[in-house]
Amino acid sequence: MLPENMMKKISLLLAFMLTACATQTVNTEMSPTISDTFRYLPQGEKSDLRDWYQAWQDPVLSDLIQKGVQDNFTVQAALKRVEAANEYAQTAKADLLPKAGVSGNLGYQNISADNPLKDNRFLSPFVPEKMKIDDGLIALGFSASWEPDIFGKKTADADSVAFQALSLTEQTEFLQQAIAAKIAVLYCQIVANDKSLHLIDENINIIKELQRYAQGRFNAGQTQKADILETQMALEKLLAQKTLLITQRAEQEQQLAVLTGQNPQSFVLPENPNALPQTPPAPSGFVPSDILLMRPDIRAKAAAVQAAAAGVASAKADLLPRFHLQFLGETGKIGLSTDGIGVQATLFNAGVELPIFTAGRIKHNISAKEAELEAAMADYQQEVLNALQEVDTAYHTRILLDKRSQQLDTANTTAKQRHNAQKRLFANGYALYNEVLRAKLDEIAIEQEQINTNRDRHLSTIALYRALGAKPE
């Protein structure tokens, strides 16, 4: 038991330590410049962005994205880093609590040696020939220590680690969004390439028919060699374009395999004529302030600001006293031959440490932490502006592509009418056959533009979902 006067002193010290409070406040107020509405995003009922890729109603695309956000090895590595960061955060939080432990010691020695006094003629009758030491030690102890976080340094350190873990979690979610969007982009490009390859084959057949017709007229002396060379050049150009599309598709297919965690040498994406049956409507009903909470990259930057603020608070707390409590209690027995001596020891230590001279270390550390906080706040505000620009750009692009798609639909209708008109003229002897074929080529060219435009509409919609912070579940 501790003496009564010592207990009183300890009680007074604890009372002082638990009531003396100097909270470190750090200003993290930020006011990014945002408007009440987006420039192009329509108002209305807010769209549901969960499982956004389901809006395409394409099961192949949905399966690829689900596999990508789960099996992609970069995602798996990021998730493990998040797991480690959360464990570090718990470790830092545990540092706020007292530490206690038990200890034990067990020892024994038996020594026998010649007595150096046995040959002394005066002492030999009184001393043994051998000197023996036979003793043992057994002891058990309990120790505890605690550094009360009076001025918030350890709390600030724990908060900093926790916010770093949160920032890493948000970055991982942003990574999953990026991978899902990249998979969707590659899939849309592959589908468009497949459709373009079919059109090229149709184009090639018409060019060959045009070439045969030009050859026949040349043989009949009705045209020039240049007309034959023109069709040959057009055919060679189409063949080169086909080779390029095949090469692009193979490259996109391998990229898709890697993103979904599969072997690129064995992965094959079958051609699907029913792929991407429709372009989903653009989401609506969001305002700029929604983006601050919806975008994981913005949330990651906000968490980084809080982590930096906690770092400033921790640095400032170094200017204030630090307290510590230590306790050690031990009991045991020391044995000498057959005798034993019981031992008990109790130690209590309470102390305080106040920095007096640090050669400017604390001051410079505070300045460095404050600079890091200001940098984190600037990064956050820039991220907000980037996000707002991405939303408006993606939606404006989608609006223009929708308009272009309508214009191409009208142009395609006109091209079909022209082709049919040329066929009637040819049937009635008022037009040459090559004019019919060229009218069909013009119709196919517009169909190719429609494929490209629909592909770009898909891509702009993907960009819009990602800019709004849609999360793949």
C-alpha positions in Angstrom: 0.0 0.0 0.0 1.2 3.5 -0.8 1.4 6.0 2.1 -1.6 8.2 2.7 0.2 11.4 1.9 1.5 10.0 -1.3 -2.0 9.0 -2.3 -3.2 12.5 -1.7 -0.4 13.9 -3.9 -1.3 11.5 -6.7 -5.0 12.4 -6.4 -4.2 16.1 -6.7 -1.9 15.4 -9.7 -4.6 13.4 -11.5 -7.2 16.0 -10.8 -5.0 18.7 -12.3 -4.2 16.5 -15.3 -7.8 15.7 -16.0 -9.2 19.2 -15.6 -6.4 21.2 -17.2 -7.6 21.4 -20.8 -6.2 23.4 -23.7 -7.8 22.3 -26.9 -5.9 23.0 -30.1 -8.2 24.6 -32.6 -7.2 24.8 -36.3 -9.0 26.8 -38.9 -10.0 24.6 -41.9 -12.7 26.8 -43.2 -12.9 26.6 -47.0 -15.3 28.3 -49.4 -14.9 26.9 -52.9 -16.5 29.0 -55.6 -19.6 27.1 -56.7 -22.9 28.2 -58.4 -26.4 27.2 -57.5 -26.9 25.3 -60.7 -24.9 23.7 -63.5 -24.8 25.5 -66.8 -26.1 22.5 -68.9 -27.4 19.9 -66.5 -31.2 20.0 -66.5 -33.2 20.4 -63.4 -35.8 18.0 -62.4 -36.1 14.8 -60.4 -32.8 13.6 -59.2 -31.6 10.5 -61.0 -30.5 7.3 -59.2 -26.9 6.7 -59.9 -26.6 3.4 -58.2 -25.5 0.6 -60.5 -25.3 3.3 -63.3 -24.0 0.8 -65.9 -27.4 -1.1 -65.7 -28.9 1.9 -67.6 -27.4 0.4 -70.8 -29.4 -2.8 -70.4 -26.5 -4.8 -71.6 -25.7 -7.9 -69.4 -22.2 -8.3 -70.9 -21.2 -4.8 -70.0 -22.7 -5.2 -66.5 -20.8 -8.5 -65.9 -17.5 -6.9 -67.1 -17.8 -4.0 -64.8 -18.8 -6.1 -61.8 -15.8 -8.3 -62.4 -13.5 -5.4 -62.9 -14.3 -3.6 -59.6 -13.9 -6.9 -57.7 -11.1 -8.9 -59.5 -8.9 -6.1 -60.8 -5.5 -6.6 -59.0 -4.9 -2.9 -58.6 -8.2 -2.6 -56.8 -7.4 -5.6 -54.6 -4.0 -4.1 -53.7 -5.7 -0.8 -52.9 -8.2 -2.5 -50.7 -5.5 -4.2 -48.7 -3.7 -0.9 -48.3 -7.0 0.5 -46.9 -7.2 -2.4 -44.5 -3.6 -1.8 -43.3 -4.3 2.0 -42.9 -7.4 1.2 -40.8 -5.3 -1.0 -38.6 -2.7 1.7 -38.2 -5.5 4.1 -37.2 -6.6 1.6 -34.5 -3.0 1.4 -33.3 -2.8 5.1 -33.0 -6.1 5.2 -31.1 -4.9 2.6 -28.7 -2.0 4.8 -27.8 -4.4 7.0 -25.9 -5.1 4.3 -23.4 -2.9 3.1 -20.5 -0.5 0.3 -21.1 -0.1 -2.6 -18.6 1.8 -5.8 -18.5 3.0 -8.6 -16.3 6.5 -10.0 -16.1 8.1 -13.1 -14.5 11.6 -14.1 -13.7 12.9 -17.5 -12.8 16.6 -18.3 -12.2 18.8 -20.9 -10.6 22.5 -21.4 -10.2 24.7 -24.2 -8.7 28.4 -23.5 -8.5 31.1 -25.7 -6.9 34.8 -24.5 -6.8 38.0 -25.3 -4.9 38.4 -23.1 -1.9 41.6 -21.0 -2.3 42.1 -21.0 1.5 42.2 -24.7 2.0 46.0 -24.8 1.7 46.5 -22.0 4.2 48.0 -23.8 7.2 46.3 -21.4 9.6 42.8 -21.4 8.1 42.5 -24.8 6.5 41.2 -26.5 9.7 38.3 -24.0 9.7 37.2 -23.8 6.0 35.8 -26.5 3.7 37.8 -27.7 0.7 35.0 -26.8 -1.7 33.0 -23.6 -2.1 29.4 -24.1 -3.1 26.8 -21.6 -4.2 23.2 -22.9 -4.6 20.6 -20.2 -5.0 17.4 -19.4 -7.0 15.2 -16.5 -7.9 11.5 -16.3 -8.7 9.6 -13.1 -9.1 6.3 -11.9 -10.6 5.6 -8.3 -11.4 2.9 -5.9 -12.8 3.7 -2.7 -14.5 1.5 0.1 -16.0 2.1 3.4 -17.7 -0.1 6.2 -19.0 0.5 9.5 -20.7 -2.7 11.4 -20.3 -3.5 13.4 -23.4 -4.3 16.7 -21.6 -3.5 19.0 -24.5 -4.7 16.8 -27.3 -1.4 15.9 -29.0 -2.0 12.1 -29.0 -5.6 12.6 -30.0 -4.5 14.8 -32.9 -1.9 12.2 -34.0 -4.7 9.5 -33.9 -7.0 11.8 -35.8 -4.4 12.4 -38.5 -3.8 8.7 -39.0 -7.6 8.1 -39.1 -8.2 10.8 -41.7 -5.3 9.5 -43.8 -7.0 6.1 -43.7 -10.3 7.7 -44.7 -8.6 9.5 -47.6 -7.1 6.3 -48.8 -10.6 4.6 -48.6 -12.1 7.4 -50.8 -9.2 7.2 -53.2 -9.8 3.4 -53.6 -13.5 4.1 -54.4 -12.4 6.7 -56.9 -10.1 4.0 -58.4 -13.0 1.6 -58.7 -15.0 4.3 -60.5 -12.2 5.0 -62.9 -11.8 1.2 -63.7 -15.5 0.8 -64.2 -15.6 3.8 -66.5 -12.6 2.5 -68.5 -14.2 -0.9 -68.9 -17.4 0.8 -70.2 -15.4 3.0 -72.6 -13.4 0.0 -74.0 -16.6 -2.0 -74.4 -18.3 0.8 -76.3 -15.3 1.2 -78.5 -15.2 -2.6 -79.3 -19.0 -2.6 -80.1 -18.6 0.4 -82.4 -15.6 -1.3 -84.1 -17.6 -4.4 -84.7 -20.4 -2.4 -86.3 -17.9 -0.5 -88.4 -16.3 -3.7 -89.6 -19.6 -4.9 -90.9 -20.1 -1.6 -92.8 -16.6 -1.9 -94.2 -17.4 -5.3 -95.6 -20.6 -4.0 -97.1 -18.6 -1.1 -98.5 -16.0 -3.4 -100.0 -18.7 -5.5 -101.8 -20.1 -2.3 -103.4 -16.7 -1.0 -104.4 -16.0 -4.3 -106.0 -19.3 -4.1 -107.9 -18.4 -0.6 -108.9 -15.0 -1.8 -110.0 -16.5 -4.5 -112.2 -18.9 -2.0 -113.7 -16.1 0.4 -114.4 -14.0 -2.4 -116.0 -17.0 -3.3 -118.2 -17.5 0.2 -119.4 -13.7 0.6 -120.0 -13.7 -2.5 -122.1 -16.6 -1.1 -124.1 -14.7 2.2 -124.5 -17.2 4.2 -122.5 -14.9 5.3 -119.7 -11.3 6.0 -118.8 -8.6 4.0 -117.0 -8.7 6.6 -114.2 -12.2 5.4 -113.2 -10.9 1.9 -112.6 -7.9 3.2 -110.7 -10.3 5.3 -108.6 -12.2 2.2 -107.5 -9.0 0.3 -106.9 -7.7 3.1 -104.7 -11.0 3.2 -102.7 -10.8 -0.6 -102.2 -7.2 -0.5 -100.9 -8.2 2.3 -98.6 -11.1 0.3 -97.1 -8.9 -2.8 -96.7 -6.3 -0.7 -94.8 -9.1 0.8 -92.6 -10.3 -2.7 -91.9 -6.9 -3.8 -90.8 -6.6 -0.8 -88.5 -10.0 -1.5 -86.8 -9.1 -5.2 -86.3 -5.8 -4.1 -84.7 -7.6 -1.6 -82.5 -10.2 -4.2 -81.4 -7.5 -6.7 -80.4 -5.7 -4.1 -78.4 -8.9 -3.0 -76.7 -9.9 -6.6 -76.0 -6.6 -7.2 -74.2 -6.9 -4.0 -72.2 -10.4 -5.2 -71.1 -8.9 -8.5 -70.0 -6.3 -6.9 -67.8 -8.8 -4.5 -66.3 -11.1 -7.4 -65.3 -8.2 -9.5 -63.9 -8.1 -12.0 -66.7 -5.3 -13.5 -68.9 -5.1 -11.3 -72.0 -3.8 -14.2 -74.1 -6.8 -16.3 -73.5 -9.6 -13.7 -73.1 -12.0 -13.4 -76.0 -15.0 -11.0 -76.2 -17.4 -12.5 -78.7 -19.1 -10.2 -81.2 -22.6 -9.4 -80.1 -24.8 -7.7 -82.7 -27.4 -6.8 -80.0 -24.8 -5.1 -77.8 -25.7 -1.6 -76.4 -29.3 -1.6 -77.5 -29.8 2.0 -76.4 -28.1 5.1 -75.2 -29.5 5.8 -71.7 -30.9 9.3 -71.0 -28.5 11.7 -69.3 -29.0 11.9 -65.5 -30.6 15.0 -64.2 -31.6 16.9 -61.0 -28.2 17.5 -59.5 -26.7 20.8 -58.3 -23.1 21.7 -57.7 -23.2 21.3 -54.0 -24.2 17.6 -54.5 -20.8 16.9 -56.0 -19.0 17.8 -52.8 -20.5 14.7 -51.2 -20.9 12.4 -54.2 -17.4 12.5 -55.6 -14.9 10.3 -53.8 -11.9 12.2 -55.0 -13.3 15.4 -53.4 -14.1 13.5 -50.2 -10.5 12.2 -50.3 -9.2 15.7 -50.6 -11.4 16.8 -47.7 -10.1 14.0 -45.5 -6.6 15.0 -46.4 -7.4 18.5 -45.2 -8.6 17.2 -41.9 -5.5 15.0 -41.6 -3.3 18.0 -42.2 -5.2 20.0 -39.6 -4.7 17.3 -37.1 -1.0 17.5 -37.9 -1.0 21.2 -37.1 -2.8 20.6 -33.8 -0.3 17.9 -32.9 2.6 20.2 -33.7 1.2 23.0 -31.6 0.6 20.7 -28.7 4.4 20.2 -28.5 4.6 23.7 -27.0 2.7 22.5 -24.0 3.6 20.2 -21.0 3.4 16.4 -21.3 2.5 14.3 -18.3 3.2 10.7 -17.6 2.3 8.1 -14.9 4.2 4.9 -14.2 3.6 2.1 -11.8 5.6 -1.0 -11.0 4.8 -3.7 -8.5 6.8 -6.8 -8.0 7.0 -9.7 -5.5 9.2 -12.7 -5.4 11.7 -14.8 -3.5 15.5 -15.1 -3.6 16.7 -18.4 -2.3 20.2 -18.9 -0.8 20.9 -22.6 -0.4 17.9 -23.8 1.5 17.0 -20.4 2.9 14.9 -17.9 1.1 14.3 -14.2 1.3 10.9 -12.7 0.3 11.1 -9.5 -1.7 8.3 -7.0 -2.5 8.8 -3.7 -4.4 6.4 -1.0 -5.4 7.2 2.0 -7.6 4.9 4.9 -8.6 6.2 7.7 -10.7 4.3 10.8 -12.0 6.1 13.4 -14.0 5.7 16.4 -16.3 7.9 17.5 -19.2 7.9 21.1 -20.5 10.0 22.1 -23.5 12.2 25.1 -22.8 14.8 25.3 -25.5 14.4 23.3 -28.8 16.5 25.4 -31.2 13.4 26.3 -33.1 12.5 22.7 -33.9 8.9 23.0 -32.6 8.4 26.4 -34.3 9.6 25.2 -37.7 7.6 22.0 -37.4 4.5 24.0 -36.8 5.2 26.2 -39.8 5.8 23.1 -42.0 2.5 21.6 -40.9 0.6 24.8 -41.5 2.1 25.0 -45.0 1.0 21.4 -45.6 -2.5 22.3 -44.4 -2.7 25.3 -46.8 -1.5 23.1 -49.6 -4.2 20.5 -48.8 -6.9 23.2 -48.7 -5.8 24.5 -52.1 -5.8 20.9 -53.5 -9.3 20.5 -52.2 -10.7 23.7 -53.8 -8.9 22.9 -57.1 -10.5 19.4 -57.1 -13.9 20.9 -56.6 -13.4 23.3 -59.6 -12.1 20.4 -61.7 -15.2 18.3 -60.9 -17.6 21.1 -61.7 -15.9 21.7 -65.0 -16.0 17.9 -65.8 -19.8 17.8 -65.2 -20.6 20.8 -67.4 -18.3 19.6 -70.1 -19.6 16.1 -70.2 -23.2 17.2 -70.2 -22.6 19.9 -72.9 -20.9 17.3 -75.1 -23.9 14.9 -74.6 -26.3 17.7 -75.6 -24.4 18.4 -78.8 -24.0 14.8 -79.7 -27.7 14.2 -79.2 -28.3 17.1 -81.6 -25.8 15.6 -84.1 -27.5 12.2 -83.8 -30.9 13.7 -84.8 -29.3 15.5 -87.7 -27.6 12.3 -88.9 -30.9 10.5 -88.6 -32.5 13.0 -90.9 -29.5 12.8 -93.3 -29.7 9.0 -93.3 -33.4 9.2 -94.3 -32.5 11.6 -97.1 -29.6 9.4 -98.3 -32.0 6.4 -98.4 -34.5 8.4 -100.5 -31.7 9.5 -102.8 -30.5 5.9 -103.2 -34.1 4.7 -104.0 -34.5 7.6 -106.5 -31.3 6.7 -108.3 -32.4 3.1 -108.6 -35.7 4.2 -110.2 -33.8 6.5 -112.6 -31.5 3.6 -113.5 -34.4 1.2 -114.0 -36.0 3.8 -116.3 -32.8 4.4 -118.2 -32.2 7.9 -116.9 -29.1 7.1 -114.7 -26.0 5.0 -114.9 -25.5 2.0 -112.5 -22.5 3.6 -111.0 -24.6 6.5 -109.8 -26.8 3.9 -107.9 -23.8 2.4 -106.3 -22.3 5.7 -105.3 -25.6 6.7 -103.8 -25.4 3.5 -101.7 -21.9 4.4 -100.6 -23.0 7.8 -99.5 -25.8 6.1 -97.4 -23.2 3.8 -95.8 -20.9 6.8 -95.0 -23.7 8.4 -93.1 -24.4 5.1 -91.3 -20.7 5.1 -90.3 -21.1 8.6 -88.9 -24.1 7.4 -86.9 -22.0 4.6 -85.4 -19.3 7.0 -84.4 -21.8 9.5 -83.0 -23.6 6.8 -81.0 -20.3 5.6 -79.7 -19.4 9.2 -78.6 -22.8 9.6 -77.0 -22.1 6.4 -74.9 -18.7 7.8 -74.0 -20.0 11.2 -73.0 -22.7 9.6 -70.8 -20.0 7.5 -69.1 -18.0 10.6 -68.5 -21.1 12.3 -67.1 -21.9 9.5 -64.7 -18.3 9.4 -63.5 -18.2 13.3 -63.2 -21.2 13.1 -61.0 -19.6 10.5 -58.7 -21.7 7.4 -59.7 -20.4 4.4 -57.8 -20.3 0.9 -59.2 -21.9 -1.3 -56.6 
